[in-house]
Amino acid sequence: MHDDKSNRITSIMTHAPLETANSSDNIDTIIRTMTVKNKSSVVILNDLKHPEGIITERDIVRRLLFESKDAKLTTASEIMSSPLISLNDDAYIYDAALIMSKYSIRRLPIIRDNVLLGIVTATDLARRLYEENNNDPRLHVISRASSVRDKKFLIWNFMKELFDMYDQARKKGSPLVFKIKDFKSTKMPILLLGESNVFDTLREYEKARGYISIQNDTVAPTSKGLLKARETPKDWD
């Protein structure tokens, strides 16, 4: 049984200094920083150096790449998640789990008096859960559920990107077959779905739904997929 101190959020968080950026910084600079320093998120500070938002890899994919914005002309304030959802450093691990579940987020900055003290991620929570319950078979159920969720996220983004590319290619009279390696969605760092499993996931989806046809390293929509793409709203499950 852990004592009170070991149940505090500070016992599992990554402590400051953390990677931060200003709200006026352009996204190109932020992406370069995240790449060089191997970070999956950056906390955004306002002019007073107070935390006011966060940018994650998913924010970049959803709000920059898929909206075809120019990274050099887009500032952090335009795509960051704000207002910032955070916790005080006297909170408990259980509090972090509740907040992450309620708001469907994976990173939770820890703040006191407008000062960034650290950050807790879903991985931190999972690690603590495993340490305390590594013999509990229910952990395997949690792992499978997370994997299914991440595969659905990949498929939804991949299919959206495919039909955007298809529409553009058709207008230009270009070939309607696309290299899988050119898809931004296949390069997204995903929580439990490793990069090596992305292609297998697409193959499984091809067989299960028949919306796409994969040949070697290329993909094209099938007639069934084209019919599906005309439906509103699109549901690629």
Residue, then its C-alpha position, 0 to 999 in steps of 0.5 A: m500500500h502506497d503512502d499519501k506522498s507516493n499517491r500524489i501526482t508529483s510522484i509520477m510526473t515529468h518535472a520541469p524544465l519542459e519543452t515550451a514555446n510562445s503563443s506567437d511562435n510559428i508551427d514550423t519552428i515548433i515542429r523542428t523543436m519537437t523533432v530534434k528533441n523527440k518530444s510529442s507535445v509542447v506547452i504554450l506560454n503567453d506573453l507573461k510566460h504563463p501556460e495557456g495551451i498545449i500543442t500535441e502531434r495530433d493537434i498538428v495532424r488535425r489542425l495543420l496538415f489536414e487543413s492544409k495550413d502553412a506551418k511557417l505562417t501559422t502560429a501556436s495560438e491558432i492550433m493549440s488546445s486551449p484553455l489549458i486543462s491542468l492540475n495543481d501539484d497537490a492533486y492525486i494520481y486518481d485525480a489525473a486519471l479522472i481528468m484525462s478520462k473526462y476530457s479524452i486527453r493524454r497529457l496533463p500539465i501540472i501547474r501552481d500559481n501560473v508556473l509549469l511544474g511538470i506534466v503527466t501523460a497517459t503512459d505515466l498512469a499506465r506505468r503506475l497501473y502496471e507496477e501496482n497490478n502487473n499480475d491482474p489479467r484485466l490489464h490485458v483487456i485495457s491494452r486490447a481496448s487501447s489498441v483498437r482505439d488507436k487503429k480506428f484513429l489511424i483508419w479514420n485519418f488515413m481514409k480522409e486523407l486518401f479521398d482528399m488526395y483522390d479528389q485532387a488527383r482526379k481534378k488534375g488528371s493525375p494517377l489515382v493510385f497513391k504511395i502509402k509512404d506519402f500519407k501523413s497519417t501513416k507517420m503519426p506516432i500512435l500510443l500503442l500501435g507501433e509504426s511496423n503495424v501500420f501496414d498490417t492494420l491497413r491490410e486488415y482493413e482492406k480485407a474487412r471492408g473492401y474500401i481500399s485496394i493495396q498493391n505492394d506499396t500503393v493504395a487506391p480506393t475501390s468502387k465500394g469505397l468511392l460509394k462509401a465516400r459519398e455518404t454523409p457523415k463518413d464512418w470508416d469503422 
